[in-house]
Amino acid sequence: MSARNGGTWGANSEYGKLRDVLLCRPEYFQWLATSSISKATLRSGAKFDRQVAMKQHGEMVQAYEDAGVTCHFLEPEETLPYQVYARDSSFMTPFGAVVCQPHQWWRRGEYAPVIRFYQKNNIPIWKMISAAAFEGGDFDIIEPGLALIGFCGERTQEPAAKQVQGWLQKEGWDIRLAPIAEHYVHIDLMVCMLGHKLAAVCTDTTEDWILELLKARKIEIVPVSFRDTMTLGCNVVALGDDKIISTAQSKDLNARLRAQGFHVYDPDVTMFTMGGGGVHCMAQQLRRDAV
C-alpha cells in the first residue's frame, strides 16, 4: 500500500485477502426503476419484502464475519433508498478512497454519509469526482496497476471516467476505458476477479478486446452466461484464501468454483438482485492485503 495513506487502508486488487468491508443495512431500501433489471422486476408484479431483505442482508454479513472480514456500516438515511449498494458511493484505491457522484437523483445524496464515514474512521479520502457522474461499480481492478473503467452514460459518464483515468495514470497505472451497454449498468456485472489470474466473465457479450486483454495477462476466464449475468451471477466478491461470496442463484459459477477448490458462500440475496445489484454491488472493499 502507498505510504501516503499510512499503509493501512486501501486495496491494490480485488482479490488480496479482504480485511475490512463497507456495507449498508437495508432499513430504507425499496425497489426503484433504476436499471433494466429492476424495471423488469417491477413489471413482473413481484412484491418487495423488507423483512426478507433484512434477513438476507444479515446472512450475507454473517458470511463475511465467518470468513474473518470486519464489517463496517454506513448510516442509512431514509432519503437514500439505494444506499445499500455501497459499492457505488465510493471506491477504494491503494492511495485512499475516491468519493463518487451517482447519476440518478435519488442516489446523488449518497456522497454525504460516505464522506462522514471516512472522516469518522480516519480513512483517507484521496479524490472526489467532479467532472460528471461516476459510480464505484464501474471501477474494476484487474490486477495491481491495471484497471477497467466502464461507462454507459446513464450511470457513469465518460468525462468522469476520463477524470479517474487521468488521476491513476499519473500514479503509473494502466487504465482502460470500456464503453458498455446501458442494460449492464456497471462493468462489475460483466467482469469480476475471483483470485490471482482468475476472473469470472460474461463471455457471451463482453467485448473481444477485454477478453484479449485478460488472455494477454494470462488471466484464466471462468465463463458466465448472459442469462446468469443479468441476474447478477457474475457479481461476486473475492475474499482471498480461495474464498468467495456469491449468491444462491449463481449455481453454475458456484459449481465451477467449488470444482476449483474454492470455499463458496452463497447466501440468498434475491431481494437485492431483483432490485438491480448483487453482492459485489453491496460491498465496498476498504482494506485488502497488498498483492
C-alpha positions as CSV (number, residue, x, y, z in Angstrom):
1,M,0.0,0.0,0.0
2,S,1.1,3.6,-0.6
3,A,2.8,5.3,2.3
4,R,0.5,8.3,1.6
5,N,-2.3,6.6,3.4
6,G,-0.1,5.2,6.1
7,G,0.0,1.7,4.6
8,T,-3.3,0.9,6.4
9,W,-6.5,1.5,4.4
10,G,-6.7,0.7,0.7
11,A,-6.6,-2.0,-1.9
12,N,-4.4,-2.6,-4.9
13,S,-6.5,-5.6,-6.1
14,E,-10.0,-7.2,-6.0
15,Y,-8.6,-10.5,-4.7
16,G,-6.0,-9.8,-1.9
17,K,-7.2,-11.1,1.5
18,L,-10.1,-8.9,2.4
19,R,-9.8,-7.4,5.9
20,D,-12.5,-4.7,6.1
21,V,-15.6,-4.1,4.0
22,L,-18.1,-1.3,3.9
23,L,-21.8,-2.2,3.8
24,C,-25.2,-0.5,4.5
25,R,-28.2,-2.2,6.1
26,P,-31.3,-2.1,4.0
27,E,-33.5,-0.2,6.5
28,Y,-34.9,2.1,3.8
29,F,-34.3,0.0,0.7
30,Q,-37.0,-0.4,-1.8
31,W,-37.2,-1.3,-5.5
32,L,-37.0,1.6,-7.9
33,A,-36.8,1.8,-11.7
34,T,-33.0,2.3,-11.7
35,S,-32.0,-0.2,-14.3
36,S,-33.2,-2.7,-16.9
37,I,-33.1,-5.4,-14.1
38,S,-35.2,-3.5,-11.6
39,K,-37.6,-2.3,-14.2
40,A,-38.2,-5.9,-15.3
41,T,-38.8,-6.8,-11.6
42,L,-41.4,-4.0,-11.2
43,R,-43.1,-5.0,-14.4
44,S,-43.3,-8.6,-13.3
45,G,-45.6,-7.8,-10.3
46,A,-43.1,-9.2,-7.8
47,K,-43.5,-7.8,-4.3
48,F,-40.7,-6.4,-2.2
49,D,-40.5,-7.7,1.4
50,R,-38.3,-5.6,3.7
51,Q,-38.3,-8.3,6.4
52,V,-36.9,-10.8,3.9
53,A,-34.4,-8.2,2.7
54,M,-33.2,-7.6,6.2
55,K,-32.8,-11.3,6.8
56,Q,-31.0,-11.9,3.5
57,H,-28.6,-9.0,4.2
58,G,-27.9,-10.4,7.7
59,E,-27.0,-13.8,6.2
60,M,-24.5,-12.0,3.8
61,V,-23.0,-10.2,6.8
62,Q,-22.7,-13.5,8.6
63,A,-20.8,-14.9,5.6
64,Y,-18.3,-12.0,5.8
65,E,-17.8,-12.5,9.5
66,D,-17.4,-16.2,9.2
67,A,-14.6,-15.5,6.7
68,G,-12.9,-13.2,9.2
69,V,-13.8,-9.9,7.5
70,T,-14.5,-6.9,9.7
71,C,-17.8,-5.3,8.6
72,H,-18.4,-1.5,8.7
73,F,-21.7,0.1,8.0
74,L,-22.8,3.4,6.5
75,E,-25.5,5.2,8.5
76,P,-28.7,4.5,6.5
77,E,-30.8,7.6,5.6
78,E,-34.5,7.5,4.7
79,T,-34.0,9.7,1.7
80,L,-31.4,7.3,0.2
81,P,-33.2,4.0,-0.7
82,Y,-30.4,2.6,-2.8
83,Q,-27.6,3.3,-0.3
84,V,-27.5,-0.4,0.4
85,Y,-25.4,-0.8,-2.8
86,A,-22.4,0.6,-1.0
87,R,-20.0,-0.1,-4.0
88,D,-21.3,2.9,-5.9
89,S,-20.9,5.9,-3.5
90,S,-17.1,5.4,-3.3
91,F,-14.3,3.2,-4.5
92,M,-11.0,2.2,-2.9
93,T,-7.5,2.6,-4.4
94,P,-4.1,2.0,-2.9
95,F,-3.9,5.7,-2.2
96,G,-7.2,6.1,-0.3
97,A,-10.9,6.3,-1.1
98,V,-12.5,8.2,-4.0
99,V,-15.9,9.7,-3.3
100,C,-18.3,9.2,-6.2
101,Q,-21.2,11.1,-7.7
102,P,-24.1,8.8,-8.6
103,H,-26.1,9.9,-11.6
104,Q,-29.7,9.3,-10.6
105,W,-31.2,12.0,-8.4
106,W,-32.3,9.5,-5.7
107,R,-28.7,8.5,-5.3
108,R,-26.8,11.8,-5.5
109,G,-27.0,12.5,-1.8
110,E,-25.1,9.3,-1.0
111,Y,-21.9,11.3,-1.0
112,A,-22.8,12.8,2.4
113,P,-22.9,9.7,4.6
114,V,-19.9,8.2,2.9
115,I,-17.8,11.3,3.5
116,R,-18.9,11.3,7.1
117,F,-18.0,7.6,7.4
118,Y,-14.5,8.1,6.1
119,Q,-13.9,11.1,8.2
120,K,-15.2,9.5,11.4
121,N,-13.0,6.4,10.9
122,N,-9.9,8.4,9.8
123,I,-9.8,6.7,6.4
124,P,-8.1,8.9,3.9
125,I,-10.1,10.3,1.0
126,W,-7.8,10.5,-2.0
127,K,-10.0,12.2,-4.5
128,M,-13.6,13.3,-5.2
129,I,-15.3,13.0,-8.5
130,S,-16.2,16.4,-10.0
131,A,-16.3,16.1,-13.8
132,A,-19.6,14.2,-14.2
133,A,-21.4,11.2,-12.8
134,F,-19.3,8.2,-11.7
135,E,-20.4,5.1,-9.7
136,G,-18.0,2.8,-8.0
137,G,-19.3,-0.4,-9.7
138,D,-17.5,0.9,-12.8
139,F,-14.0,0.9,-11.3
140,D,-12.8,-2.6,-11.8
141,I,-9.2,-3.5,-10.7
142,I,-7.9,-6.4,-12.8
143,E,-4.6,-6.7,-11.1
144,P,-2.2,-4.3,-9.4
145,G,-1.5,-1.4,-11.8
146,L,-4.3,-2.3,-14.3
147,A,-8.0,-1.4,-14.1
148,L,-11.0,-1.2,-16.4
149,I,-13.4,1.8,-16.1
150,G,-16.8,1.2,-17.5
151,F,-19.2,3.9,-18.6
152,C,-22.7,3.7,-20.2
153,G,-23.7,7.3,-19.9
154,E,-26.9,6.6,-18.0
155,R,-24.8,5.9,-14.8
156,T,-21.1,6.6,-15.1
157,Q,-20.3,9.2,-17.7
158,E,-17.3,9.5,-20.0
159,P,-15.9,12.8,-18.6
160,A,-15.7,11.4,-15.1
161,A,-14.3,8.1,-16.4
162,K,-11.5,10.1,-18.1
163,Q,-11.0,12.1,-14.8
164,V,-10.4,8.9,-12.9
165,Q,-8.2,7.6,-15.7
166,G,-6.0,10.7,-15.5
167,W,-5.6,10.5,-11.8
168,L,-4.4,6.9,-11.9
169,Q,-2.3,7.3,-15.0
170,K,-0.3,9.8,-13.1
171,E,0.4,7.1,-10.5
172,G,1.7,4.8,-13.2
173,W,-1.5,2.7,-13.6
174,D,-2.7,1.3,-16.9
175,I,-6.4,2.4,-17.1
176,R,-8.6,1.1,-20.0
177,L,-11.9,2.8,-20.6
178,A,-14.7,0.4,-21.5
179,P,-18.0,1.7,-23.0
180,I,-20.8,-0.6,-22.0
181,A,-24.4,-1.0,-23.0
182,E,-26.9,0.6,-20.6
183,H,-28.5,-2.6,-19.6
184,Y,-25.3,-3.8,-17.9
185,V,-25.5,-0.8,-15.5
186,H,-21.8,-1.3,-14.3
187,I,-18.8,-3.2,-15.6
188,D,-18.8,-5.3,-12.4
189,L,-21.8,-7.1,-13.7
190,M,-19.6,-8.4,-16.6
191,V,-16.1,-8.9,-15.2
192,C,-15.3,-9.8,-11.6
193,M,-11.9,-11.0,-10.3
194,L,-12.0,-14.3,-8.4
195,G,-8.3,-14.6,-7.5
196,H,-4.8,-14.2,-8.8
197,K,-5.0,-14.7,-12.6
198,L,-8.7,-15.8,-12.4
199,A,-11.8,-13.9,-13.4
200,A,-15.5,-14.5,-13.9
201,V,-16.5,-13.0,-17.2
202,C,-19.7,-12.8,-19.2
203,T,-18.1,-14.3,-22.3
204,D,-21.3,-14.1,-24.3
205,T,-21.2,-10.4,-24.7
206,T,-18.0,-8.9,-23.2
207,E,-16.1,-7.0,-25.8
208,D,-13.4,-9.0,-27.6
209,W,-10.7,-6.5,-26.7
210,I,-11.4,-7.1,-22.9
211,L,-11.2,-10.9,-23.4
212,E,-7.9,-10.4,-25.3
213,L,-6.6,-8.1,-22.6
214,L,-7.3,-10.8,-19.9
215,K,-5.7,-13.5,-22.0
216,A,-2.6,-11.4,-22.7
217,R,-2.2,-11.0,-18.9
218,K,-2.6,-14.8,-18.6
219,I,-5.8,-14.5,-16.6
220,E,-7.9,-17.6,-16.7
221,I,-11.6,-16.9,-17.6
222,V,-14.4,-18.7,-15.8
223,P,-17.4,-18.1,-18.2
224,V,-20.7,-16.8,-17.0
225,S,-23.7,-16.9,-19.4
226,F,-25.6,-13.7,-20.4
227,R,-28.7,-15.1,-18.6
228,D,-26.8,-15.6,-15.4
229,T,-25.1,-12.2,-15.8
230,M,-28.4,-10.4,-15.9
231,T,-29.4,-12.0,-12.6
232,L,-26.1,-10.7,-11.1
233,G,-24.5,-14.2,-11.4
234,C,-21.1,-12.7,-12.2
235,N,-21.3,-10.1,-9.5
236,V,-19.3,-11.8,-6.7
237,V,-16.7,-10.8,-4.1
238,A,-13.3,-12.5,-3.7
239,L,-12.3,-12.8,-0.1
240,G,-8.8,-14.1,-0.6
241,D,-7.5,-17.5,0.7
242,D,-9.7,-19.2,-2.0
243,K,-12.9,-18.0,-0.6
244,I,-15.7,-16.3,-2.5
245,I,-19.1,-14.7,-1.6
246,S,-21.5,-15.5,-4.4
247,T,-25.3,-16.0,-4.4
248,A,-27.6,-19.0,-4.1
249,Q,-28.9,-18.3,-7.7
250,S,-25.5,-18.5,-9.3
251,K,-25.4,-22.2,-9.4
252,D,-23.3,-22.8,-12.4
253,L,-20.5,-20.4,-11.3
254,N,-20.6,-21.8,-7.8
255,A,-20.2,-25.3,-9.0
256,R,-17.3,-24.3,-11.2
257,L,-15.6,-22.5,-8.3
258,R,-16.1,-25.4,-5.9
259,A,-14.6,-27.7,-8.5
260,Q,-11.5,-25.5,-8.5
261,G,-11.2,-25.8,-4.7
262,F,-12.9,-22.5,-3.6
263,H,-15.0,-22.2,-0.4
264,V,-18.1,-20.6,-1.7
265,Y,-20.5,-18.7,0.5
266,D,-23.9,-18.5,-1.3
267,P,-26.5,-16.5,0.6
268,D,-29.9,-15.9,-0.9
269,V,-30.0,-12.2,-1.8
270,T,-32.9,-12.2,-4.3
271,M,-34.4,-9.1,-2.7
272,F,-31.3,-7.2,-3.9
273,T,-30.6,-8.9,-7.2
274,M,-34.2,-8.2,-8.2
275,G,-33.5,-4.6,-7.3
276,G,-30.5,-4.4,-9.7
277,G,-27.5,-5.2,-7.6
278,G,-25.6,-8.3,-6.3
279,V,-23.2,-9.0,-3.5
280,H,-20.3,-7.1,-5.2
281,C,-22.6,-4.1,-5.6
282,M,-23.4,-4.1,-1.9
283,A,-19.8,-4.2,-0.7
284,Q,-17.1,-1.6,-0.9
285,Q,-13.6,-3.0,-0.1
286,L,-11.8,-0.9,2.5
287,R,-8.7,-2.9,3.3
288,R,-7.1,-5.7,1.5
289,D,-3.7,-7.3,1.8
290,A,-1.5,-6.0,-0.9
291,V,-0.6,-8.5,-3.7
